[in-house]
Amino acid sequence: MKRAGYYIFVAFSRTITLLPMGALHLLSDLLWPLFYHVIRYRRNVVEINLKNAFPEKSQGERNRIARKFYRHLTDMILETLKAMRMTPEQISKRFFAPDTSLTDRYYGEGRDVVALGSHYNNWEWYSSLQLSSQHRIITIYKPLKNKDFDSFLLKIRSRFGVWVTPMNHIVRDLVKCRKEGVLTMSGFIADQTPPPDDNAYWTTFLNQDTAFYRGAEKMAVKYNSPVIYIKIVKVKRGYYELKYSLISEHPTEEESNAITARYAAMLEATIREQPEYWLWSHRRWKHKRPLKDD
């Protein structure tokens, strides 16, 4: 039954992506109320996350953010599927970095780059990042338990030339590229939830104790690779711009956790600007900060 459901999903996905983007957005207008009012997809998670993140806002304000979030979420799902049929030229017009001077400079200096992104706006379209970068793009992902869907997403994420690799393979892949003289930009969706162990960095983020992976910072320090923050700005429906900001030029000169802390602060500022574009349905705060022994 699981395989049958997967094949039905793939057939449906390939069919609807024959529609132009405008028609997909009209379909999204019909679907988001279904997710919000009828299916109530993770409504409880979204409402709790918003309440804890924005205690200063009224219930009405948080409800408006939630509704906008569900509308954006359905847009993003359909836009992600649409990438199966988009040409490089089509997606480059809708997802691009107007200013790549920062990463171009590091490429000219012969330096690898570590890029920290997030589940904000249409992060799935990072799959097209290779089209505008001189660096070899390597994106790190966590494999899904469902192998069929994992394979399906990998095809979408790699079809424009991005090298997609599991976290436990990234060092091996970087070593390979270095041996071949290939400069890389390693992209991390760095707002994922790590296990509550000693390797996590804990800070206050959106009014809550929050853990962050330290792997990206460790890798940047290991190779002294500059670290940049990528902010996705939604220009209008179906169109996004990438803004690159420097987090650290020389990671080996930073104090421990400084890079991760700076990333968390930049991400929080981004979310507070337009909170509806972050992934509120994610169980981001499922772990509690471990108590330290006296």
C-alpha positions in Angstrom: 0.0 0.0 0.0 2.8 2.4 0.8 4.4 1.9 -2.6 1.0 2.4 -4.3 0.5 5.6 -2.4 3.9 6.8 -3.5 3.2 6.1 -7.2 -0.2 7.9 -7.0 1.6 10.9 -5.5 4.3 10.9 -8.2 1.7 10.6 -10.9 -0.4 13.4 -9.4 2.7 15.6 -8.9 3.9 15.2 -12.5 0.4 16.0 -13.8 -0.2 19.2 -11.9 3.3 20.5 -12.7 2.2 20.7 -16.3 0.2 23.7 -15.2 1.8 27.1 -15.5 3.0 28.8 -12.3 0.0 31.1 -12.1 -2.4 28.2 -12.3 -0.5 26.4 -9.5 -0.8 29.5 -7.3 -4.6 29.5 -8.0 -4.6 25.8 -6.9 -2.7 26.8 -3.8 -5.5 29.4 -3.0 -7.9 26.4 -2.9 -5.6 24.1 -1.0 -4.4 26.2 1.9 -7.8 26.6 3.6 -8.1 22.8 3.4 -4.8 22.3 5.2 -5.7 25.0 7.7 -9.4 24.5 8.5 -10.2 20.9 7.5 -7.1 18.7 7.7 -5.6 21.1 10.4 -2.1 20.0 9.4 0.0 20.4 12.5 -2.2 23.3 13.6 -1.5 22.6 17.3 2.3 22.7 16.7 2.0 25.9 14.7 -0.1 27.7 17.3 2.1 26.6 20.2 5.3 27.7 18.4 3.8 31.1 17.5 2.5 31.7 21.0 5.9 30.9 22.6 7.9 32.8 20.0 5.7 35.9 20.1 4.1 36.2 23.5 3.9 40.0 23.0 1.5 39.6 20.1 -2.3 39.2 20.4 -4.1 36.0 19.6 -5.5 37.7 16.5 -2.1 38.7 15.3 -0.8 35.2 15.7 -3.8 33.8 13.9 -3.1 36.1 10.9 0.5 34.9 10.8 -0.7 31.3 10.9 -3.1 31.8 8.0 -0.4 33.5 5.9 2.0 30.7 6.8 -0.3 28.0 5.5 -0.9 29.9 2.3 2.9 30.3 1.8 3.5 26.6 2.7 1.1 25.4 0.0 2.7 27.8 -2.5 6.1 26.3 -1.6 5.0 22.7 -1.9 3.6 23.3 -5.4 6.6 25.5 -6.4 9.0 22.7 -5.3 7.1 20.1 -7.4 7.1 22.6 -10.3 10.9 22.5 -10.3 10.7 19.0 -11.8 9.7 20.6 -15.1 11.3 24.1 -15.0 14.3 24.8 -17.2 17.4 26.4 -15.8 16.4 29.7 -17.5 12.9 29.6 -15.9 14.1 29.0 -12.4 16.9 31.4 -12.6 14.4 34.2 -13.3 12.5 33.3 -10.2 15.3 32.4 -7.7 18.5 34.4 -8.0 21.2 36.4 -6.2 21.4 39.9 -7.6 24.8 40.4 -6.0 27.3 37.6 -5.8 30.4 39.8 -5.3 31.0 38.4 -1.8 31.3 34.7 -2.9 33.0 35.7 -6.2 35.7 37.4 -4.2 36.4 34.3 -2.2 36.4 32.2 -5.3 39.0 34.6 -6.7 41.0 34.2 -3.5 40.9 30.4 -3.9 38.8 29.9 -0.7 36.0 27.5 0.0 32.8 28.9 1.6 30.4 27.7 4.2 26.8 29.0 3.6 24.2 28.9 6.3 20.5 29.0 5.2 17.3 28.1 6.9 13.7 26.8 6.4 12.6 30.3 5.3 10.8 31.1 2.1 11.4 28.5 -0.6 14.5 26.8 0.6 13.9 23.9 -1.8 14.8 26.1 -4.7 18.4 26.2 -3.4 18.5 23.3 -5.9 19.2 26.0 -8.5 22.1 27.7 -6.7 24.7 26.1 -8.9 23.4 28.1 -11.8 24.6 31.4 -10.3 27.7 30.2 -8.5 31.4 29.8 -9.5 31.9 27.5 -6.5 30.9 23.9 -6.6 27.7 23.8 -4.6 27.3 21.0 -2.0 24.1 20.9 0.0 23.8 18.8 3.1 20.6 17.0 3.8 19.1 14.5 6.3 17.9 11.4 4.4 14.2 10.6 4.8 13.1 7.3 6.4 10.8 6.6 3.4 13.3 5.6 0.7 10.9 6.3 -2.2 10.2 9.9 -1.2 13.9 10.4 -0.3 14.8 9.4 -3.9 12.0 11.5 -5.3 13.3 14.7 -3.5 16.9 13.9 -4.3 16.1 14.0 -8.0 14.4 17.4 -7.7 17.2 18.8 -5.5 20.0 17.7 -7.8 18.6 18.3 -11.2 20.2 21.7 -11.7 23.7 20.5 -10.8 23.8 20.8 -7.0 25.7 18.0 -5.3 23.4 16.7 -2.5 25.1 14.7 0.2 24.2 13.4 3.7 25.8 15.1 6.7 28.1 12.1 7.5 29.6 12.3 4.0 30.4 16.0 3.8 34.0 15.8 5.1 34.7 13.0 2.6 33.3 15.0 -0.3 35.2 18.1 0.7 38.5 16.2 0.8 37.7 14.8 -2.6 37.1 18.2 -4.0 40.2 19.6 -2.4 42.3 16.9 -4.0 40.8 17.7 -7.4 41.3 21.5 -6.9 37.6 22.2 -6.9 36.5 25.2 -4.7 33.2 24.5 -2.9 30.4 26.3 -1.2 28.8 24.0 1.4 25.2 24.8 2.1 23.6 24.0 5.5 20.0 24.4 6.4 21.2 25.3 9.8 18.0 25.8 11.8 17.3 22.0 12.1 16.9 20.4 15.5 19.9 18.5 16.8 19.8 15.7 19.4 20.1 17.1 22.9 23.7 16.2 23.5 26.9 18.0 24.3 27.5 18.7 20.7 24.6 21.1 20.5 24.9 24.9 21.0 22.2 26.3 23.2 21.0 29.9 23.1 17.8 31.9 23.5 16.1 32.1 20.1 12.6 33.5 19.6 12.1 33.7 23.4 13.0 30.0 23.9 15.9 27.8 24.8 17.0 26.5 21.4 19.7 24.0 20.3 21.7 24.5 17.1 24.0 22.1 15.3 27.7 23.0 15.6 28.8 21.0 12.6 28.9 23.9 10.1 31.0 26.0 12.5 33.4 23.2 13.2 33.9 22.5 9.5 34.4 26.3 8.8 37.1 26.4 11.6 38.7 23.2 10.3 39.3 24.6 6.9 39.2 28.4 7.8 36.5 28.8 5.3 34.5 32.1 5.3 30.9 31.7 6.6 28.0 33.6 4.9 24.4 33.9 5.8 21.8 33.4 3.0 18.6 35.3 3.4 15.8 34.5 0.9 13.6 37.5 0.2 10.1 36.9 -1.3 9.9 39.7 -4.0 6.4 38.5 -5.0 4.6 35.3 -5.4 6.9 32.8 -7.0 9.9 35.1 -7.1 12.7 35.2 -4.6 16.0 37.0 -4.2 19.1 35.8 -2.3 20.9 38.2 0.0 24.4 37.2 1.1 25.8 38.6 4.3 29.1 37.8 6.0 29.1 35.9 9.3 32.8 35.3 9.6 35.8 36.0 7.4 38.3 34.0 9.4 36.6 31.4 11.6 39.9 30.2 13.2 40.1 33.6 14.9 36.6 33.4 16.4 35.7 32.3 19.9 33.9 28.9 20.2 30.2 29.1 19.2 30.5 32.7 18.1 29.7 31.9 14.5 26.6 29.8 15.4 25.4 32.5 17.8 25.7 35.2 15.1 23.8 32.9 12.7 21.0 32.5 15.2 20.7 36.2 15.8 20.6 36.9 12.0 18.0 34.3 11.5 15.8 35.6 14.3 16.0 39.1 12.8 14.9 37.7 9.4 12.0 35.7 11.0 10.8 38.8 12.9 10.6 40.8 9.8 8.1 38.5 8.1 7.4 35.5 10.3 4.9 33.9 8.0 7.7 32.6 5.8 9.4 30.4 8.4 8.5 26.7 8.9 6.3 27.0 12.0 5.0 23.4 11.5 8.4 22.0 12.4 8.7 20.7 16.0 11.7 22.9 16.6 11.5 22.9 20.4 10.9 19.2 21.1 14.1 19.0 23.2 14.8 20.8 26.5 18.1 22.3 27.5 20.0 19.7 29.6 20.6 20.6 33.2 24.2 21.1 34.2 25.6 19.3 37.2 26.6 21.6 40.0 
